[in-house]
Structures are given as C-alpha cells and as structure tokens.
Amino acid sequence: MRFFSKFTKAGFALILSLGFLLVSSQSTLAAEIGSAEHNGIKLTINNYTIKNYGQEMVVYYTIQSKSGQLMEGKSLMNRPDFTIGNKFVQGNDAWYKKVSNQQYQGAVTVQLPQYIPASSNVSFNTDSISSQKGQWTINFEIKK
C-alpha cells in the first residue's frame, strides 16, 4: 500500500510538471513570430492557430504606421500570399480593428494544403497595406 501511495504522489508530481511545461510552451506562441517594415509601415505577425482539423490557419497580425493614420477600407491587406512548404496559397483578410491612429490589429485566414508535414516553413507576403504599396515578407515555421 505504501508503494502505491508513493507511486501516486510521484505520478501526480509528474503530471503537474507536464502541465506547467505545456502552459509555458503555449505562452511562447503569443510572442512575436516575425516582422517586416517598408515605407514607414511595420507588419508584425503575433501568433497563428490551426483550425478545422488542420485545414485552415488563422494568422494574427499588428500593423503600425510611423507616418500617420492608414486609410480604412474593406480590408487592410488584399489577398496576401502564403507559401507553405512548396505550395502557394492565397489568404483572406478576415477582420481588423483600429487600436489607435497609427496601429491596427487583425487576422488573415488561409486554407492549408491537404498534405503538409507536421512542421512546415511558411512565407507570408503582401505588396499592399491599406493604399500603401511596398514589400512585406515574413518567414516562420508552423507546427500542425
């Protein structure tokens, strides 16, 4: 009986440790993934999530303008390009909100290719933010 009690305590401690490890690894996903700046506009990818059983990815971003307010319209980015592994797909600007006169937050959705490895390199690219032309490319890795 004593052996079982010690085993139960050790198992509980192990599960508790794994729980802390899982929480801390999820916290690191909230950190900045990457950013690119062009013509005084900085695009930052903050996070991503994989949804719909691995069929869709949502990329969360922040846009900051040094020169002033961006023109608001239907979308901030018109169909950004994604290269996932060696496959090219188009994203859709899902939503955005104005945080301040010079900062916006939003999300882009993209349908993931059917067959990609559990870990894939991604290149996020757009040549237009609001009405500003430029080149913003951010490379990062996703884990399905």
C-alpha angles and dihedrals in degrees: 000000000000090000091054091049092052090046091051092050092048091048092050091050090050093050091047091051092049089050091055090047091051093049093048092049091051090051091059090059089065091062121096112286097194145315143209130196130202133161092358094306119114120200116196127185106214103178146331137214131200113223142175096042094307096313099107137039125201115202117199117209144177125212122199124186120202094191098055144271120357120227110259118222140142091305138001094218122034108219103320118212124245127192109196111186099319097328124103119217136166123237129213125222099240101183144329138188134199111245096177138338090283104029135068133176126201150137137248123203126209132181108236120229112259097244116040128140121258087258120037138173114240131197115198113197136175131167097194134049113180103322093326118110119214144110122275117173126169124181121201143147127251129201117208 
